[in-house]
Amino acid sequence: MPAASPPTPADSATVVLLREAAPNRVEVLLVARHAQSRTFAGAHVFPGGMLDDADQSAELVQAVAPRMSPDMARALLGEDLEPTAALAFWIGTIRELFEEAGILLADADGAPVRFTDPATRDRFASHRRALLDGALTFGALVTREKLVLRADALRYYSRWITPVQAPRRYDARFFFASVPADQTPLHDDRETTSAEWMTPADALAGAAAGSLVLTPPTARTLEDLIDLGSLTAILASTEGRRVTPILPKVVQIGDRMGVVYPGDVDYAATESGATLPAESVGPFNRVIMDDGGWRRIRGERGG
């Protein structure tokens, strides 16, 4: 019998939420997935999830219109999508961030939403619980509070597609954003069990020490943040950026699990599941599983 086709990746969105905790100290928000989650169980990830059909609803498109049009979203995404479908990635990202971390990128009455006032904080906490319970839609919440969604606060950075052999696959667009003032992240206690600020270097060190688990896209993005440096430089890196999809290939490299990315010497000629020699000559763009964590291999020679 012919091999079954890999499952079609589901459109999803992820937000890399950032803050400048001190001069020259950038921190990123990571949420811990519940141990019983269907995907990435127990891993520390950036907030995000699958798009909903309702992310293209007229009420949400109208709520984001003062900040971004469907045509603008399509141009920024750089994909051959219907404009409203393109805008849904920005809307879905804002929704997922509120659901998973309690952070809302929105304006009300012409000013950013702030949770300094206890009544406002409690009201939106109640909205969030109703949203998670399925008793309230995001569109109804936005309409009730007369919100303008801050799509312009999201900077499109990268696109990751789950390897073909995974039982559940996602086509995830990654966005950068700064945490709004006077809002504190709080995990949803359903899909996520904690929400923690940490420097990219500390997160990678924790993964190397075995105290937390990172997926390869999360680890690679953290490495990018270190290379970029300041919050200003991180956000500026998205300007004029041309995003190309990254489809990792899971392989065996010697006696270790590895992942090769576009730009690696073996990427084009390698199928997922193949075995590659431990010693070869690059250029390399890959990671290997080393002592429970992913170790990046760069340069011309590795093992």
C-alpha positions as CSV (number, residue, x, y, z in Angstrom):
1,M,0.0,0.0,0.0
2,P,1.2,3.5,-0.7
3,A,2.4,5.5,2.3
4,A,-0.2,7.7,3.9
5,S,0.2,11.4,3.3
6,P,1.3,13.5,6.2
7,P,-1.4,15.4,8.0
8,T,-2.0,19.0,6.7
9,P,-0.6,21.5,9.0
10,A,-3.1,23.6,10.9
11,D,-2.7,27.4,10.7
12,S,-1.5,28.7,14.0
13,A,0.1,31.8,15.6
14,T,2.7,32.4,18.3
15,V,3.7,35.5,20.1
16,V,7.2,36.1,21.5
17,L,6.3,38.6,24.2
18,L,9.2,40.8,25.4
19,R,10.1,43.3,28.1
20,E,13.2,45.3,29.0
21,A,13.5,44.4,32.7
22,A,16.7,46.5,33.0
23,P,19.0,48.3,30.7
24,N,20.5,45.7,28.3
25,R,18.4,43.0,29.9
26,V,15.7,41.7,27.7
27,E,13.3,39.0,29.0
28,V,10.8,36.8,27.2
29,L,7.6,35.2,28.4
30,L,7.5,31.4,28.4
31,V,4.5,29.4,29.4
32,A,4.8,25.8,30.6
33,R,2.4,23.4,28.8
34,H,0.3,21.1,30.9
35,A,1.8,17.6,31.3
36,Q,-1.5,16.2,29.8
37,S,-1.5,18.6,26.8
38,R,-2.0,16.9,23.4
39,T,1.0,18.8,22.0
40,F,4.3,19.9,23.5
41,A,3.3,18.4,26.8
42,G,5.5,19.7,29.6
43,A,7.5,22.0,27.3
44,H,8.1,25.7,27.8
45,V,6.8,27.6,24.8
46,F,5.7,31.0,23.7
47,P,2.0,31.7,24.0
48,G,0.0,30.8,20.9
49,G,-2.3,28.3,19.3
50,M,-4.5,27.4,16.3
51,L,-6.6,30.0,14.5
52,D,-10.3,29.9,14.8
53,D,-12.8,30.5,12.0
54,A,-14.2,33.3,14.1
55,D,-10.8,35.1,13.8
56,Q,-12.1,36.3,10.4
57,S,-15.4,37.5,11.8
58,A,-16.7,40.9,10.7
59,E,-16.7,42.2,14.3
60,L,-13.1,41.4,14.8
61,V,-12.0,42.7,11.4
62,Q,-13.8,45.9,12.3
63,A,-12.1,46.0,15.7
64,V,-8.7,45.9,14.2
65,A,-9.4,48.2,11.2
66,P,-8.0,51.4,12.9
67,R,-4.6,49.7,13.2
68,M,-4.4,47.3,10.3
69,S,-6.4,46.5,7.1
70,P,-6.7,43.1,5.6
71,D,-4.6,44.2,2.6
72,M,-1.8,45.4,4.9
73,A,-1.8,42.1,6.7
74,R,-1.6,40.2,3.4
75,A,1.3,42.3,2.3
76,L,3.2,41.9,5.6
77,L,2.6,38.1,5.6
78,G,3.8,37.8,2.0
79,E,1.6,34.9,1.2
80,D,-1.0,34.3,-1.4
81,L,-4.0,34.4,1.0
82,E,-7.3,36.1,0.9
83,P,-6.7,39.4,2.8
84,T,-9.1,38.7,5.7
85,A,-7.5,35.2,6.1
86,A,-4.2,37.0,6.4
87,L,-5.4,39.4,9.0
88,A,-6.8,36.5,11.0
89,F,-3.2,35.6,12.0
90,W,-2.9,39.0,13.8
91,I,-6.3,38.6,15.4
92,G,-5.7,35.0,16.4
93,T,-2.4,36.0,18.0
94,I,-4.0,38.7,20.1
95,R,-6.8,36.3,21.2
96,E,-4.4,33.4,22.1
97,L,-2.2,35.8,24.1
98,F,-5.2,36.9,26.2
99,E,-6.5,33.3,26.6
100,E,-3.1,31.7,27.5
101,A,-1.4,34.6,29.4
102,G,-4.0,37.2,30.3
103,I,-2.2,39.9,28.3
104,L,-4.5,42.0,26.0
105,L,-3.0,44.0,23.1
106,A,-5.9,46.5,22.8
107,D,-7.0,50.1,23.2
108,A,-10.2,51.2,25.0
109,D,-11.5,54.8,24.9
110,G,-8.4,55.8,22.8
111,A,-5.8,54.5,25.3
112,P,-4.1,51.2,25.9
113,V,-5.9,48.8,28.2
114,R,-4.4,48.8,31.6
115,F,-5.2,46.6,34.6
116,T,-4.1,49.0,37.4
117,D,-7.7,49.6,38.4
118,P,-9.0,46.6,40.4
119,A,-12.5,46.8,38.9
120,T,-11.1,46.8,35.4
121,R,-8.7,44.0,36.2
122,D,-11.5,41.9,37.8
123,R,-13.8,42.5,34.9
124,F,-11.3,41.4,32.3
125,A,-10.4,38.4,34.4
126,S,-14.1,37.4,34.4
127,H,-14.2,37.9,30.6
128,R,-11.2,35.6,30.3
129,R,-12.7,32.9,32.4
130,A,-15.9,33.0,30.3
131,L,-13.9,32.9,27.1
132,L,-12.0,29.8,28.3
133,D,-15.2,28.2,29.4
134,G,-16.8,28.8,26.0
135,A,-19.5,31.1,27.5
136,L,-18.2,34.1,25.7
137,T,-16.6,34.6,22.3
138,F,-13.7,36.9,21.7
139,G,-15.7,38.9,19.2
140,A,-18.4,39.5,21.8
141,L,-15.8,40.5,24.4
142,V,-14.3,43.0,22.0
143,T,-17.7,44.4,21.1
144,R,-18.8,44.7,24.7
145,E,-15.7,46.6,25.8
146,K,-15.5,48.6,22.5
147,L,-11.9,47.5,22.0
148,V,-9.5,48.4,19.2
149,L,-7.2,45.5,18.7
150,R,-3.5,46.5,18.5
151,A,-2.5,44.5,15.5
152,D,0.3,47.0,14.8
153,A,1.9,46.0,18.1
154,L,2.7,42.6,16.5
155,R,5.9,42.3,14.4
156,Y,5.9,39.3,12.0
157,Y,9.2,37.5,12.4
158,S,9.2,33.8,11.2
159,R,7.2,30.9,10.0
160,W,7.7,27.3,11.3
161,I,6.0,24.2,9.9
162,T,5.9,21.0,11.9
163,P,8.0,18.1,10.5
164,V,6.1,15.7,8.2
165,Q,6.2,12.7,10.6
166,A,4.5,14.4,13.5
167,P,0.9,13.2,14.2
168,R,-0.3,16.8,14.7
169,R,1.2,19.4,12.5
170,Y,1.1,23.2,12.6
171,D,2.0,26.0,10.3
172,A,2.9,28.6,12.8
173,R,3.6,32.3,12.2
174,F,5.8,33.8,15.0
175,F,5.3,37.5,16.0
176,F,7.3,39.7,18.3
177,A,5.6,42.1,20.7
178,S,6.4,44.3,23.7
179,V,4.4,43.6,26.8
180,P,1.9,46.5,27.4
181,A,2.3,48.7,30.5
182,D,0.4,47.7,33.6
183,Q,-0.4,44.2,32.6
184,T,1.0,41.1,34.3
185,P,0.9,37.6,32.7
186,L,-1.0,34.8,34.3
187,H,-1.2,31.3,33.0
188,D,-4.6,29.9,32.3
189,D,-4.2,26.8,34.6
190,R,-5.7,24.6,31.8
191,E,-3.4,24.3,28.9
192,T,-0.5,26.1,30.8
193,T,0.7,25.7,34.3
194,S,3.1,28.7,34.7
195,A,4.0,31.9,33.0
196,E,7.6,33.0,33.6
197,W,9.8,35.9,32.5
198,M,13.4,34.9,31.8
199,T,16.3,36.0,29.7
200,P,16.8,34.0,26.5
201,A,20.2,32.9,27.8
202,D,18.7,31.7,31.1
203,A,16.0,29.7,29.2
204,L,18.6,28.0,27.1
205,A,20.8,27.3,30.1
206,G,17.8,25.8,31.9
207,A,17.2,23.5,28.9
208,A,20.9,22.5,28.8
209,A,20.7,21.7,32.6
210,G,17.5,19.7,32.1
211,S,15.3,22.0,34.3
212,L,13.0,22.8,31.4
213,V,12.2,21.5,27.9
214,L,12.3,23.6,24.8
215,T,11.1,22.7,21.3
216,P,13.6,23.4,18.5
217,P,11.7,26.4,17.1
218,T,11.6,27.9,20.6
219,A,15.3,27.3,21.2
220,R,16.2,28.7,17.8
221,T,14.1,31.8,18.4
222,L,15.8,32.4,21.8
223,E,19.2,32.1,20.1
224,D,18.0,34.7,17.6
225,L,17.0,37.0,20.4
226,I,20.5,36.8,22.0
227,D,22.1,37.5,18.6
228,L,19.8,40.6,18.1
229,G,20.5,42.0,21.5
230,S,18.4,45.0,22.7
231,L,14.6,45.2,22.6
232,T,14.9,48.0,20.0
233,A,17.1,45.9,17.8
234,I,14.8,42.9,18.2
235,L,11.7,44.8,17.0
236,A,13.6,46.6,14.3
237,S,14.8,43.3,12.8
238,T,11.3,42.7,11.5
239,E,11.3,45.8,9.3
240,G,11.4,44.8,5.7
241,R,12.1,41.2,6.7
242,R,11.2,38.6,4.1
243,V,10.0,35.5,5.9
244,T,10.5,32.1,4.3
245,P,8.9,28.9,5.8
246,I,11.1,26.7,7.9
247,L,10.3,23.0,7.6
248,P,12.6,21.1,9.9
249,K,13.6,17.5,9.0
250,V,14.0,15.1,11.9
251,V,16.9,12.8,11.3
252,Q,19.4,10.5,13.1
253,I,22.9,12.0,13.2
254,G,25.2,9.2,14.3
255,D,23.6,7.8,17.4
256,R,21.7,10.9,18.3
257,M,18.4,12.5,17.2
258,G,18.9,15.6,15.1
259,V,17.1,18.2,13.2
260,V,18.3,19.8,10.0
261,Y,17.1,23.2,8.7
262,P,17.2,25.0,5.3
263,G,20.8,26.1,4.6
264,D,22.3,22.9,6.0
265,V,24.6,21.0,3.6
266,D,22.4,17.9,3.9
267,Y,18.9,19.5,4.0
268,A,17.9,19.4,0.3
269,A,18.9,15.8,-0.3
270,T,17.7,14.4,3.0
271,E,14.3,13.0,3.8
272,S,12.9,13.1,7.3
273,G,13.8,9.9,9.2
274,A,17.2,9.5,7.3
275,T,20.5,8.7,9.1
276,L,23.4,11.1,8.6
277,P,27.0,10.5,9.5
278,A,28.2,11.9,12.8
279,E,31.3,13.4,11.1
280,S,30.8,15.5,8.0
281,V,31.7,18.9,6.5
282,G,29.2,21.7,6.5
283,P,27.9,24.4,6.2
284,F,25.6,23.3,9.0
285,N,22.3,24.6,10.2
286,R,21.2,21.8,12.6
287,V,20.7,20.8,16.2
288,I,21.3,17.5,17.9
289,M,19.8,16.1,21.1
290,D,22.6,16.2,23.7
291,D,22.1,15.3,27.4
292,G,18.4,15.9,27.1
293,G,18.6,19.3,25.4
294,W,19.1,20.6,21.9
295,R,22.6,21.7,20.9
296,R,23.0,23.9,17.9
297,I,25.7,23.0,15.4
298,R,27.0,25.9,13.2
299,G,30.0,26.4,11.0
300,E,31.8,24.0,8.6
301,R,32.5,21.0,10.8
302,G,30.6,19.2,13.6
303,G,29.6,15.9,15.1
